[in-house]
Amino acid sequence: MKDTVVPYTTPDGRTIGDVLMDMRGITLRFGGVEAIKNISFDIREGEIRAIIGPNGAGKSSMLNVISGFYNPQDGEVWFRGAKRPPMKPFQVARQGIARTFQNIALFEGMTVLDNVMTGRLTHMKTGMFAQALWKGRAEREETENREVVERIIDFLEIQAIRKTPVGRLPYGLKKRVELARALAAEPKLLLLDEPMAGMNVEEKEDMSRFILDVNDEFGTTIALIEHDMGVVMDISDRVVVMDYGRKIGDGTPDEVRGNQEVIDAYLGVAHD
């Protein structure tokens, strides 16, 4: 049976709706090591959901379970009201889940435009031979995909570098290009793995603004891993906290701030 929640509106006007993804009792083992230990949480439509915790907590492993890179030994993954069988990453992408990576994964020798176009692969229906001839349906499909990509490039304010090889770009712009490629897939759920790692203050402010705009203007549900607690508390609707593979907190940013176990394990601040 599909779980439901009562939709509500956050103080800044974002609408949080029904359960989009439900992780139920997820356990992931590598040999004798449990990277994730019986964790359950959900991600609701329209929200920004943060996953936080110290290094080695299992956050990236959880994101890899959601995106199909890992299949858990125990537990269930439910997406859009249906139990998801074990899947490969490309099958998960076809369901409407896109992601960025902790370590930038772009084609350095290709232009920004060509990199973002690769995000449209799940929407391309014509075969390689038809694309090579570039006639009829293939031409129309290429034009439609290019229009989507150009809108995203405008949205993320990277028009000036659209013809620049990615390898020539500074780190912060590469992160924005990777976000553009993920958005090109028009995902129902966007996974961001440390989108602001290595950025300076100005770059973090820009990326935070774009994440909020994507959520607001596109209505995209977002789950992100991020170490910058100021960013997490400012932009997230709900936060789940992991430590050594366990879930130790789950709630609004204010609820997580006041959780003593979270303070002791992660924030490093003890009460008097």
Secondary structure, DSSP 4 states (H G I P E B T S, - for coil): -------EE-TTS-EE-SEEEEEEEEEEEETTEEEEEEEEEEEETT-EEEEE-STTSSHHHHHHHHTTSS--SEEEEEETTEEEPP--HHHHHHHTEEE--SS----TTSBHHHHHHGGGGGG--S-HHHHHHT-THHHHHHHHHHHHHHHHHHHTT-GGGTTSBGGGS-HHHHHHHHHHHHHHT--SEEEEESTTTT--HHHHHHHHHHHHHIIIII--EEEEE-S-HHHHHHH-SEEEEEETTEEEEEE-HHHHHT-HHHIIIII-----
